[in-house]
Amino acid sequence: MKLISATPSPYARKVRICLAEKGIPCELVTEVPWNSTTQTPKYNPLEKLPVLIVAPGEAGNDEEVAVYESHFIIDWLEAKFGAPKYPAMLSSDLDERLTAQQVQVVADGICDALVIRFFERMRPEDEQSKEWVARQMRKVDGGMKWLAGKVASGERYMVAGRFGVADIATGAVCGYLDVRFAEYPWRTTYPALASYIDGLNARQSFAETIPSPQKITDKVV
Ligand SMILES: N[C@@H](CCC(=O)N[C@@H](CS(=O)(=O)O)C(=O)NCC(=O)O)C(=O)O
């Protein structure tokens, strides 16, 4: 399998962590999705990465399959590479699973707002909308407060004491803040969240997927 990914992408990082935790080998195809050189439109009409490209026969598929939208890629991996042969990233308990997916909704939503904020910041100063930025940062602030409230102090994992999607998604958004919005004070505002994230960052799947910035050469906005 191949994963089209980008070095700062929190969404791609969730999938990379999931693949690593399941021990599924996957070739990483790193690119800049904002540049015209991107391969994403070839596989995804929404032109977004991550895209998981599954060769014929790799997962019981006759034809090549392209899977996209990070939360769906994770669901797809859970369905195709599930327990007990592979470690589960979602609980078999319905309510635990739904709680974890709700956490992913909020974490991904914070990332969505941060991406909008990132590009608004690329506009010339006098063209940036203060109202639009304030609206995005309200979502980030409210989302981070909600996530921090889900971390019981001293708990290593967010849902039912087992590592899974909620931890992956929360780790990804905090890593994205660090790489793109280092000035955002989530660690000082939420010390229990910070120590929870430090615990997750000690996992090999997190350590080998630390995000880094990338250079966007095309004019995007
Ligand atoms: N909801 C999508 C969001 C993915 C996304 O926005 N990816 C960005 C790259 S990054 O922000 O994650 O680095 C992208 O490809 N954007 C290209 C575009 O929106 O045209 C997911 O969860 O996969």
The ligand as an SDF file (V2000), in Angstrom:
LIG
                    3D

 23 22  0  0  0  0  0  0  0  0999 V2000
  -11.0810   16.0720    6.1430 N   0  0  0  0  0  0  0  0  0  0  0  0
   -9.8350   15.7330    5.4870 C   0  0  0  0  0  0  0  0  0  0  0  0
   -8.9060   16.9180    5.5350 C   0  0  0  0  0  0  0  0  0  0  0  0
   -7.6160   16.6690    4.7730 C   0  0  0  0  0  0  0  0  0  0  0  0
   -6.9020   17.9600    4.3830 C   0  0  0  0  0  0  0  0  0  0  0  0
   -7.4130   19.0680    4.5660 O   0  0  0  0  0  0  0  0  0  0  0  0
   -5.6770   17.8070    3.8350 N   0  0  0  0  0  0  0  0  0  0  0  0
   -4.9170   18.9600    3.3360 C   0  0  0  0  0  0  0  0  0  0  0  0
   -3.4440   18.8390    3.6100 C   0  0  0  0  0  0  0  0  0  0  0  0
   -3.0200   19.1660    5.2690 S   0  0  0  0  0  0  0  0  0  0  0  0
   -3.7150   20.4150    5.6450 O   0  0  0  0  0  0  0  0  0  0  0  0
   -3.4980   18.0480    6.0420 O   0  0  0  0  0  0  0  0  0  0  0  0
   -1.5760   19.3060    5.3270 O   0  0  0  0  0  0  0  0  0  0  0  0
   -5.0830   19.0250    1.8430 C   0  0  0  0  0  0  0  0  0  0  0  0
   -4.8050   18.0420    1.1740 O   0  0  0  0  0  0  0  0  0  0  0  0
   -5.4890   20.1960    1.3360 N   0  0  0  0  0  0  0  0  0  0  0  0
   -5.5490   20.4150   -0.1050 C   0  0  0  0  0  0  0  0  0  0  0  0
   -6.8360   21.1120   -0.4760 C   0  0  0  0  0  0  0  0  0  0  0  0
   -7.6880   21.3190    0.4400 O   0  0  0  0  0  0  0  0  0  0  0  0
   -6.9850   21.4590   -1.6570 O   0  0  0  0  0  0  0  0  0  0  0  0
   -9.2210   14.4800    6.1520 C   0  0  0  0  0  0  0  0  0  0  0  0
   -9.5180   14.2530    7.3090 O   0  0  0  0  0  0  0  0  0  0  0  0
   -8.4870   13.7200    5.4630 O   0  0  0  0  0  0  0  0  0  0  0  0
  1  2  1  0
  2  3  1  0
  2 21  1  0
  3  4  1  0
  4  5  1  0
  5  6  2  0
  5  7  1  0
  7  8  1  0
  8  9  1  0
  8 14  1  0
  9 10  1  0
 10 11  2  0
 10 12  2  0
 10 13  1  0
 14 15  2  0
 14 16  1  0
 16 17  1  0
 17 18  1  0
 18 19  2  0
 18 20  1  0
 21 22  2  0
 21 23  1  0
M  END
$$$$
